C-alpha cells in the first residue's frame, strides 16, 4: 500500500495520472474533473502516476514497513 496524495490546487484535471495507473487505483471523478484514489491498498508504488504528472500534483509515498526488507535495514 502507498499513500497517494493529490494536490487539488496544482491539479489541472488533465487525466494523466488516471491514464498512467495500470492497476486502476486512481479513478476519475467526472463531476469534479479530478482524480480519486479509489483503491490505495492495491497500489504497487510504481510511481508512474507521479512521474507522468507534468504539474507535479500527485505524490506517492510507499509504506516501506510492508516490504520484506524494510528500508531502514538496507545497506
N, CA, C and O atoms as CSV, one atom per row, in Angstrom:
chain,resi,resn,atom,element,x,y,z
A,1,UNK,N,N,0.842,-1.185,0.000
A,1,UNK,CA,C,0.000,0.000,0.000
A,1,UNK,C,C,0.882,1.241,0.000
A,1,UNK,O,O,2.002,1.236,0.510
A,2,UNK,N,N,0.357,2.270,-0.571
A,2,UNK,CA,C,1.050,3.552,-0.599
A,2,UNK,C,C,0.058,4.659,-0.272
A,2,UNK,O,O,-1.144,4.528,-0.504
A,3,UNK,N,N,0.573,5.719,0.257
A,3,UNK,CA,C,-0.243,6.900,0.497
A,3,UNK,C,C,-0.120,7.773,-0.751
A,3,UNK,O,O,0.967,8.260,-1.061
A,4,UNK,N,N,-1.209,7.971,-1.455
A,4,UNK,CA,C,-1.205,8.759,-2.684
A,4,UNK,C,C,-1.847,10.105,-2.382
A,4,UNK,O,O,-3.011,10.183,-1.990
A,5,UNK,N,N,-1.076,11.148,-2.570
A,5,UNK,CA,C,-1.519,12.498,-2.229
A,5,UNK,C,C,-1.739,13.285,-3.520
A,5,UNK,O,O,-0.835,13.397,-4.348
A,6,UNK,N,N,-2.938,13.825,-3.681
A,6,UNK,CA,C,-3.254,14.657,-4.845
A,6,UNK,C,C,-3.406,16.094,-4.361
A,6,UNK,O,O,-4.261,16.384,-3.525
A,7,UNK,N,N,-2.588,16.980,-4.881
A,7,UNK,CA,C,-2.665,18.397,-4.548
A,7,UNK,C,C,-3.726,19.021,-5.446
A,7,UNK,O,O,-3.488,19.238,-6.635
A,8,UNK,N,N,-4.879,19.306,-4.889
A,8,UNK,CA,C,-6.014,19.832,-5.666
A,8,UNK,C,C,-5.734,21.211,-6.263
A,8,UNK,O,O,-6.314,21.577,-7.285
A,9,UNK,N,N,-4.849,21.970,-5.626
A,9,UNK,CA,C,-4.526,23.301,-6.144
A,9,UNK,C,C,-3.652,23.220,-7.394
A,9,UNK,O,O,-3.779,24.044,-8.299
A,10,UNK,N,N,-2.770,22.230,-7.441
A,10,UNK,CA,C,-1.878,22.078,-8.595
A,10,UNK,C,C,-2.499,21.269,-9.722
A,10,UNK,O,O,-2.102,21.410,-10.879
A,11,UNK,N,N,-3.468,20.423,-9.396
A,11,UNK,CA,C,-4.083,19.533,-10.382
A,11,UNK,C,C,-4.894,20.341,-11.394
A,11,UNK,O,O,-5.733,21.166,-11.031
A,12,UNK,N,N,-4.618,20.079,-12.678
A,12,UNK,CA,C,-5.329,20.776,-13.754
A,12,UNK,C,C,-6.419,19.916,-14.383
A,12,UNK,O,O,-7.133,20.367,-15.278
A,13,UNK,N,N,-6.547,18.665,-13.908
A,13,UNK,CA,C,-7.574,17.786,-14.444
A,13,UNK,C,C,-7.228,17.220,-15.804
A,13,UNK,O,O,-8.123,16.989,-16.616
A,14,UNK,N,N,-5.967,16.993,-16.073
A,14,UNK,CA,C,-5.528,16.530,-17.395
A,14,UNK,C,C,-5.713,15.019,-17.604
A,14,UNK,O,O,-5.577,14.546,-18.732
A,15,UNK,N,N,-6.013,14.263,-16.562
A,15,UNK,CA,C,-6.236,12.813,-16.585
A,15,UNK,C,C,-4.960,11.982,-16.782
A,15,UNK,O,O,-5.049,10.766,-16.954
A,16,UNK,N,N,-3.798,12.599,-16.762
A,16,UNK,CA,C,-2.563,11.861,-16.988
A,16,UNK,C,C,-2.348,10.791,-15.917
A,16,UNK,O,O,-1.992,9.661,-16.249
A,17,UNK,N,N,-2.551,11.115,-14.664
A,17,UNK,CA,C,-2.353,10.132,-13.587
A,17,UNK,C,C,-3.362,8.994,-13.701
A,17,UNK,O,O,-3.018,7.833,-13.480
A,18,UNK,N,N,-4.583,9.319,-14.040
A,18,UNK,CA,C,-5.636,8.324,-14.223
A,18,UNK,C,C,-5.272,7.352,-15.348
A,18,UNK,O,O,-5.439,6.141,-15.203
A,19,UNK,N,N,-4.784,7.875,-16.448
A,19,UNK,CA,C,-4.393,7.038,-17.577
A,19,UNK,C,C,-3.125,6.240,-17.293
A,19,UNK,O,O,-2.950,5.143,-17.823
A,20,UNK,N,N,-2.245,6.782,-16.464
A,20,UNK,CA,C,-0.979,6.125,-16.148
A,20,UNK,C,C,-1.148,4.954,-15.187
A,20,UNK,O,O,-0.310,4.053,-15.164
A,21,UNK,N,N,-2.209,4.952,-14.401
A,21,UNK,CA,C,-2.393,3.923,-13.375
A,21,UNK,C,C,-2.916,2.621,-13.999
A,21,UNK,O,O,-4.109,2.484,-14.268
A,22,UNK,N,N,-2.004,1.672,-14.223
A,22,UNK,CA,C,-2.370,0.407,-14.871
A,22,UNK,C,C,-3.058,-0.570,-13.917
A,22,UNK,O,O,-3.584,-1.592,-14.358
A,23,UNK,N,N,-3.061,-0.270,-12.621
A,23,UNK,CA,C,-3.725,-1.112,-11.624
A,23,UNK,C,C,-5.154,-0.616,-11.362
A,23,UNK,O,O,-5.929,-1.299,-10.692
A,24,UNK,N,N,-5.502,0.548,-11.878
A,24,UNK,CA,C,-6.811,1.182,-11.657
A,24,UNK,C,C,-7.039,1.593,-10.211
A,24,UNK,O,O,-8.165,1.563,-9.715
A,25,UNK,N,N,-5.968,1.976,-9.544
A,25,UNK,CA,C,-6.071,2.516,-8.184
A,25,UNK,C,C,-6.681,3.911,-8.243
A,25,UNK,O,O,-7.470,4.294,-7.381
A,26,UNK,N,N,-6.304,4.660,-9.271
A,26,UNK,CA,C,-6.809,6.021,-9.455
A,26,UNK,C,C,-8.003,5.977,-10.394
A,26,UNK,O,O,-7.904,5.496,-11.522
A,27,UNK,N,N,-9.109,6.474,-9.925
A,27,UNK,CA,C,-10.335,6.583,-10.724
A,27,UNK,C,C,-10.558,8.049,-11.069
A,27,UNK,O,O,-9.897,8.929,-10.518
A,28,UNK,N,N,-11.484,8.306,-11.973
A,28,UNK,CA,C,-11.754,9.670,-12.410
A,28,UNK,C,C,-13.127,10.118,-11.945
A,28,UNK,O,O,-14.119,9.424,-12.167
A,29,UNK,N,N,-13.187,11.273,-11.302
A,29,UNK,CA,C,-14.446,11.880,-10.879
A,29,UNK,C,C,-14.848,12.862,-11.973
A,29,UNK,O,O,-14.327,13.976,-12.038
A,30,UNK,N,N,-15.776,12.446,-12.831
A,30,UNK,CA,C,-16.182,13.262,-13.978
A,30,UNK,C,C,-16.844,14.567,-13.541
A,30,UNK,O,O,-16.710,15.591,-14.212
A,31,UNK,N,N,-17.544,14.529,-12.440
A,31,UNK,CA,C,-18.236,15.728,-11.961
A,31,UNK,C,C,-17.241,16.778,-11.465
A,31,UNK,O,O,-17.353,17.956,-11.803
A,32,UNK,N,N,-16.269,16.342,-10.661
A,32,UNK,CA,C,-15.271,17.265,-10.117
A,32,UNK,C,C,-14.112,17.506,-11.090
A,32,UNK,O,O,-13.338,18.450,-10.929
A,33,UNK,N,N,-14.005,16.635,-12.102
A,33,UNK,CA,C,-12.914,16.692,-13.077
A,33,UNK,C,C,-11.552,16.597,-12.401
A,33,UNK,O,O,-10.617,17.335,-12.713
A,34,UNK,N,N,-11.479,15.649,-11.454
A,34,UNK,CA,C,-10.265,15.421,-10.686
A,34,UNK,C,C,-10.115,13.924,-10.400
A,34,UNK,O,O,-11.106,13.194,-10.397
A,35,UNK,N,N,-8.888,13.466,-10.159
A,35,UNK,CA,C,-8.679,12.051,-9.830
A,35,UNK,C,C,-9.124,11.724,-8.412
A,35,UNK,O,O,-9.137,12.582,-7.529
A,36,UNK,N,N,-9.485,10.466,-8.218
A,36,UNK,CA,C,-9.858,9.943,-6.903
A,36,UNK,C,C,-8.996,8.717,-6.651
A,36,UNK,O,O,-8.878,7.848,-7.515
A,37,UNK,N,N,-8.401,8.645,-5.485
A,37,UNK,CA,C,-7.632,7.463,-5.108
A,37,UNK,C,C,-8.639,6.472,-4.540
A,37,UNK,O,O,-8.977,6.515,-3.357
A,38,UNK,N,N,-9.111,5.581,-5.404
A,38,UNK,CA,C,-10.210,4.688,-5.049
A,38,UNK,C,C,-9.756,3.443,-4.290
A,38,UNK,O,O,-10.457,2.984,-3.389
A,39,UNK,N,N,-8.600,2.892,-4.640
A,39,UNK,CA,C,-8.147,1.630,-4.044
A,39,UNK,C,C,-6.686,1.723,-3.598
A,39,UNK,O,O,-5.829,1.064,-4.186
A,40,UNK,N,N,-6.385,2.520,-2.579
A,40,UNK,CA,C,-4.985,2.704,-2.166
A,40,UNK,C,C,-4.309,1.411,-1.710
A,40,UNK,O,O,-3.089,1.287,-1.817
A,41,UNK,N,N,-5.077,0.452,-1.208
A,41,UNK,CA,C,-4.499,-0.820,-0.757
A,41,UNK,C,C,-3.925,-1.634,-1.910
A,41,UNK,O,O,-3.089,-2.510,-1.690
A,42,UNK,N,N,-4.357,-1.360,-3.126
A,42,UNK,CA,C,-3.896,-2.115,-4.286
A,42,UNK,C,C,-2.723,-1.445,-5.010
A,42,UNK,O,O,-2.204,-1.987,-5.986
A,43,UNK,N,N,-2.314,-0.282,-4.539
A,43,UNK,CA,C,-1.210,0.444,-5.174
A,43,UNK,C,C,0.089,-0.350,-5.032
A,43,UNK,O,O,0.419,-0.818,-3.943
A,44,UNK,N,N,0.818,-0.497,-6.131
A,44,UNK,CA,C,2.088,-1.219,-6.121
A,44,UNK,C,C,3.276,-0.255,-6.031
A,44,UNK,O,O,4.427,-0.677,-6.149
A,45,UNK,N,N,3.009,0.999,-5.828
A,45,UNK,CA,C,4.027,2.044,-5.660
A,45,UNK,C,C,4.998,2.090,-6.838
A,45,UNK,O,O,6.207,2.220,-6.647
A,46,UNK,N,N,4.470,1.985,-8.044
A,46,UNK,CA,C,5.314,2.079,-9.245
A,46,UNK,C,C,5.701,3.534,-9.516
A,46,UNK,O,O,6.676,3.804,-10.216
A,47,UNK,N,N,4.937,4.456,-8.962
A,47,UNK,CA,C,5.148,5.899,-9.088
A,47,UNK,C,C,4.917,6.430,-10.504
A,47,UNK,O,O,5.295,7.561,-10.811
A,48,UNK,N,N,4.305,5.627,-11.359
A,48,UNK,CA,C,4.087,6.068,-12.738
A,48,UNK,C,C,3.148,7.272,-12.806
A,48,UNK,O,O,3.329,8.148,-13.651
A,49,UNK,N,N,2.163,7.322,-11.936
A,49,UNK,CA,C,1.255,8.477,-11.908
A,49,UNK,C,C,2.018,9.747,-11.529
A,49,UNK,O,O,1.824,10.804,-12.129
A,50,UNK,N,N,2.883,9.625,-10.532
A,50,UNK,CA,C,3.676,10.770,-10.077
A,50,UNK,C,C,4.659,11.227,-11.156
A,50,UNK,O,O,4.786,12.424,-11.416
A,51,UNK,N,N,5.343,10.286,-11.776
A,51,UNK,CA,C,6.321,10.595,-12.815
A,51,UNK,C,C,5.640,11.228,-14.030
A,51,UNK,O,O,6.212,12.111,-14.669
A,52,UNK,N,N,4.436,10.786,-14.349
A,52,UNK,CA,C,3.717,11.257,-15.536
A,52,UNK,C,C,3.086,12.628,-15.367
A,52,UNK,O,O,2.806,13.298,-16.362
A,53,UNK,N,N,2.856,13.059,-14.146
A,53,UNK,CA,C,2.163,14.337,-13.902
A,53,UNK,C,C,3.086,15.523,-14.181
A,53,UNK,O,O,4.042,15.769,-13.446
A,54,UNK,N,N,2.784,16.243,-15.244
A,54,UNK,CA,C,3.611,17.400,-15.630
A,54,UNK,C,C,3.475,18.560,-14.643
A,54,UNK,O,O,4.354,19.418,-14.560
A,55,UNK,N,N,2.365,18.581,-13.893
A,55,UNK,CA,C,2.116,19.660,-12.942
A,55,UNK,C,C,2.610,19.342,-11.532
A,55,UNK,O,O,2.492,20.162,-10.620
A,56,UNK,N,N,3.164,18.140,-11.366
A,56,UNK,CA,C,3.678,17.677,-10.070
A,56,UNK,C,C,2.607,17.763,-8.975
A,56,UNK,O,O,2.874,18.171,-7.845
A,57,UNK,N,N,1.402,17.369,-9.346
A,57,UNK,CA,C,0.260,17.471,-8.439
A,57,UNK,C,C,-0.030,16.180,-7.686
A,57,UNK,O,O,-0.957,16.137,-6.876
A,58,UNK,N,N,0.740,15.135,-7.935
A,58,UNK,CA,C,0.482,13.859,-7.269
A,58,UNK,C,C,1.788,13.318,-6.700
A,58,UNK,O,O,2.845,13.407,-7.325
A,59,UNK,N,N,1.690,12.761,-5.510
A,59,UNK,CA,C,2.861,12.228,-4.806
A,59,UNK,C,C,2.511,10.854,-4.266
A,59,UNK,O,O,1.457,10.668,-3.659
A,60,UNK,N,N,3.397,9.893,-4.487
A,60,UNK,CA,C,3.215,8.537,-3.983
A,60,UNK,C,C,4.239,8.306,-2.878
A,60,UNK,O,O,5.444,8.418,-3.102
A,61,UNK,N,N,3.750,7.985,-1.689
A,61,UNK,CA,C,4.627,7.717,-0.550
A,61,UNK,C,C,4.425,6.255,-0.158
A,61,UNK,O,O,3.426,5.913,0.475
A,62,UNK,N,N,5.381,5.385,-0.539
A,62,UNK,CA,C,5.238,3.959,-0.224
A,62,UNK,C,C,5.279,3.697,1.283
A,62,UNK,O,O,5.923,4.423,2.041
A,63,UNK,N,N,4.587,2.660,1.687
A,63,UNK,CA,C,4.618,2.230,3.088
A,63,UNK,C,C,5.700,1.152,3.181
A,63,UNK,O,O,5.437,-0.030,2.957
A,64,UNK,N,N,6.904,1.575,3.510
A,64,UNK,CA,C,8.056,0.680,3.492
A,64,UNK,C,C,7.947,-0.478,4.474
A,64,UNK,O,O,8.577,-1.516,4.272
A,65,UNK,N,N,7.178,-0.323,5.510
A,65,UNK,CA,C,7.049,-1.390,6.506
A,65,UNK,C,C,6.391,-2.645,5.938
A,65,UNK,O,O,6.477,-3.714,6.542
A,66,UNK,N,N,5.744,-2.530,4.800
A,66,UNK,CA,C,5.083,-3.685,4.194
A,66,UNK,C,C,6.006,-4.500,3.295
A,66,UNK,O,O,5.630,-5.570,2.815
A,67,UNK,N,N,7.212,-3.990,3.070
A,67,UNK,CA,C,8.161,-4.715,2.241
A,67,UNK,C,C,8.872,-5.789,3.063
A,67,UNK,O,O,8.972,-5.679,4.285
A,68,UNK,N,N,9.360,-6.815,2.392
A,68,UNK,CA,C,10.067,-7.893,3.059
A,68,UNK,C,C,11.304,-7.377,3.784
A,68,UNK,O,O,11.582,-7.778,4.914
A,69,UNK,N,N,12.040,-6.487,3.130
A,69,UNK,CA,C,13.223,-5.894,3.727
A,69,UNK,C,C,12.942,-4.410,3.955
A,69,UNK,O,O,13.050,-3.609,3.026
A,70,UNK,N,N,12.583,-4.040,5.182
A,70,UNK,CA,C,12.290,-2.627,5.446
A,70,UNK,C,C,13.465,-1.733,5.082
A,70,UNK,O,O,14.622,-2.137,5.203
A,71,UNK,N,N,13.177,-0.555,4.650
A,71,UNK,CA,C,14.172,0.399,4.162
A,71,UNK,C,C,15.297,0.626,5.163
A,71,UNK,O,O,16.460,0.717,4.772
A,72,UNK,N,N,14.971,0.719,6.436
A,72,UNK,CA,C,15.995,1.006,7.452
A,72,UNK,C,C,17.006,-0.141,7.600
A,72,UNK,O,O,18.077,0.044,8.180
A,73,UNK,N,N,16.660,-1.326,7.072
A,73,UNK,CA,C,17.564,-2.474,7.147
A,73,UNK,C,C,18.430,-2.619,5.901
A,73,UNK,O,O,19.286,-3.503,5.850
A,74,UNK,N,N,18.230,-1.781,4.909
A,74,UNK,CA,C,19.021,-1.872,3.689
A,74,UNK,C,C,20.349,-1.154,3.861
A,74,UNK,O,O,20.425,-0.127,4.535
A,75,UNK,N,N,21.378,-1.690,3.258
A,75,UNK,CA,C,22.714,-1.090,3.380
A,75,UNK,C,C,22.970,-0.210,2.184
A,75,UNK,O,O,24.037,0.395,2.080
